[in-house]
Amino acid sequence: MRATRVLVLIVGVLALLIGLLWIGQGMGLIMWPASSFMLAQGEWAVRGALLAVLGLVAIWWSRRR
């Protein structure tokens, strides 16, 4: 069971970080990479927020006792 919790924690952290990147790109705050189709596209900010929330839920689940 411990290995599952560690795996879920890692996936949750990655989802949170990627979600934050998508939010930044979608809102036009992070303009990297310059050729990305996600830049200043609001739907990617929404998708990033959803992914970040899923990441937080995964982190919470992996840390509960």
Backbone bond lengths (Angstrom), bond angles and torsions (degrees), N, CA, C in turn:
res aa  C-N    CA-C-N  psi(-1)  N-CA   C-N-CA  omega(-1)  CA-C   N-CA-C  phi
1 M - - - 1.448 - - 1.533 110.80 -
2 R 1.320 117.10 -33.03 1.460 120.54 -179.47 1.524 111.31 -63.73
3 A 1.321 117.12 -39.83 1.468 120.53 179.42 1.526 110.51 -62.63
4 T 1.322 117.09 -37.50 1.464 121.02 178.29 1.523 110.37 -63.91
5 R 1.328 116.20 -44.09 1.468 120.08 -179.80 1.524 111.33 -63.79
6 V 1.316 117.45 -39.68 1.468 120.70 178.35 1.523 110.02 -65.53
7 L 1.314 117.29 -42.75 1.464 121.41 178.85 1.536 110.67 -62.88
8 V 1.332 116.59 -44.41 1.469 120.36 178.96 1.531 110.04 -64.57
9 L 1.315 118.06 -37.11 1.470 121.27 177.25 1.528 110.61 -62.75
10 I 1.313 117.01 -45.75 1.470 121.12 -179.86 1.524 110.46 -63.19
11 V 1.324 116.89 -45.97 1.463 120.66 178.61 1.530 110.23 -62.97
12 G 1.326 117.04 -39.48 1.457 120.70 179.13 1.518 112.78 -64.18
13 V 1.316 117.02 -42.64 1.467 120.40 178.24 1.523 110.54 -64.76
14 L 1.320 116.39 -43.42 1.474 119.68 177.68 1.528 111.37 -62.31
15 A 1.322 117.30 -42.90 1.465 121.01 178.96 1.524 110.67 -62.91
16 L 1.321 117.06 -41.14 1.463 120.88 178.40 1.523 110.96 -62.57
17 L 1.326 116.79 -47.11 1.462 120.05 -178.85 1.528 112.39 -65.14
18 I 1.321 116.69 -43.26 1.462 120.13 178.69 1.532 109.95 -65.88
19 G 1.319 117.01 -40.28 1.455 120.65 177.24 1.517 112.00 -60.49
20 L 1.322 117.16 -42.50 1.463 120.46 177.80 1.526 111.28 -64.76
21 L 1.322 117.04 -38.03 1.464 120.50 176.43 1.524 110.35 -62.96
22 W 1.332 116.78 -45.09 1.462 120.81 179.55 1.527 111.24 -62.96
23 I 1.324 117.10 -39.00 1.462 120.00 177.09 1.532 109.50 -60.88
24 G 1.317 116.17 -48.49 1.462 120.42 179.86 1.517 112.77 -60.83
25 Q 1.320 116.82 -42.52 1.459 120.29 178.61 1.524 111.07 -68.17
26 G 1.311 116.94 -43.57 1.456 120.74 -178.30 1.513 112.99 -65.02
27 M 1.329 116.60 -32.38 1.461 120.57 178.89 1.526 112.40 -86.84
28 G 1.316 117.30 -4.25 1.457 121.03 179.80 1.515 113.55 80.51
29 L 1.318 117.63 16.45 1.464 121.76 178.89 1.522 111.92 -85.14
30 I 1.316 115.89 -31.92 1.467 122.22 178.85 1.523 106.57 -116.30
31 M 1.287 116.30 107.44 1.470 120.79 -177.09 1.529 109.95 -101.42
32 W 1.319 115.17 55.00 1.459 122.09 -179.04 1.512 108.85 -137.53
33 P 1.270 119.98 139.29 1.463 128.48 -14.17 1.531 110.13 -69.99
34 A 1.299 115.92 153.48 1.459 121.41 -172.93 1.526 112.54 -61.11
35 S 1.308 117.82 -25.85 1.463 120.89 -177.65 1.532 113.20 -92.98
36 S 1.332 117.64 6.87 1.459 120.46 -176.00 1.529 111.83 -69.37
37 F 1.326 116.21 138.99 1.459 122.05 177.58 1.525 111.82 -78.07
38 M 1.325 117.88 -6.74 1.460 122.67 -176.26 1.520 113.42 -90.01
39 L 1.309 118.37 -9.75 1.463 121.63 -173.51 1.521 111.46 -67.44
40 A 1.340 115.01 129.38 1.466 123.42 177.31 1.531 112.39 56.27
41 Q 1.316 116.75 35.24 1.463 123.04 176.42 1.529 107.67 -114.80
42 G 1.312 116.27 107.99 1.460 122.27 -173.48 1.511 115.33 -54.72
43 E 1.329 117.21 -33.54 1.474 118.34 -178.84 1.526 111.69 -63.71
44 W 1.329 117.24 -27.30 1.466 119.20 178.01 1.519 111.36 -75.17
45 A 1.320 117.57 -28.03 1.466 120.22 173.52 1.523 109.77 -66.30
46 V 1.333 116.96 -40.30 1.469 121.06 178.36 1.523 110.32 -66.68
47 R 1.317 116.69 -45.99 1.469 120.16 178.41 1.524 110.99 -61.96
48 G 1.319 116.09 -38.85 1.460 120.20 177.51 1.514 111.91 -64.36
49 A 1.326 116.82 -39.56 1.466 120.28 177.98 1.528 110.63 -63.50
50 L 1.322 116.49 -42.21 1.464 119.78 177.91 1.525 111.50 -63.42
51 L 1.326 116.20 -42.78 1.465 119.78 179.26 1.526 110.73 -65.69
52 A 1.331 117.19 -39.61 1.464 120.73 178.63 1.527 110.97 -63.59
53 V 1.323 117.13 -40.66 1.470 120.61 177.39 1.524 110.41 -64.08
54 L 1.324 117.42 -42.94 1.466 119.98 176.69 1.527 111.08 -61.10
55 G 1.329 116.02 -38.95 1.461 120.16 176.64 1.515 111.80 -62.52
56 L 1.334 116.64 -43.15 1.471 120.25 178.24 1.526 111.45 -63.84
57 V 1.320 117.02 -39.24 1.469 120.57 177.18 1.528 110.09 -63.60
58 A 1.312 117.30 -42.75 1.469 120.56 179.05 1.523 110.67 -64.14
59 I 1.328 117.41 -41.48 1.468 120.82 177.85 1.517 109.90 -62.99
60 W 1.336 116.71 -46.13 1.470 120.78 178.95 1.533 110.32 -58.86
61 W 1.347 116.65 -46.24 1.461 119.98 -178.37 1.521 111.07 -62.05
62 S 1.330 117.01 -40.94 1.464 119.58 -176.48 1.524 112.27 -70.86
63 R 1.336 117.80 -22.14 1.464 121.16 -176.29 1.532 113.61 -98.64
64 R 1.330 117.45 -9.77 1.471 119.21 -179.66 1.534 108.99 -74.58
65 R 1.304 115.81 156.59 1.457 119.71 -177.43 1.488 112.13 -114.28
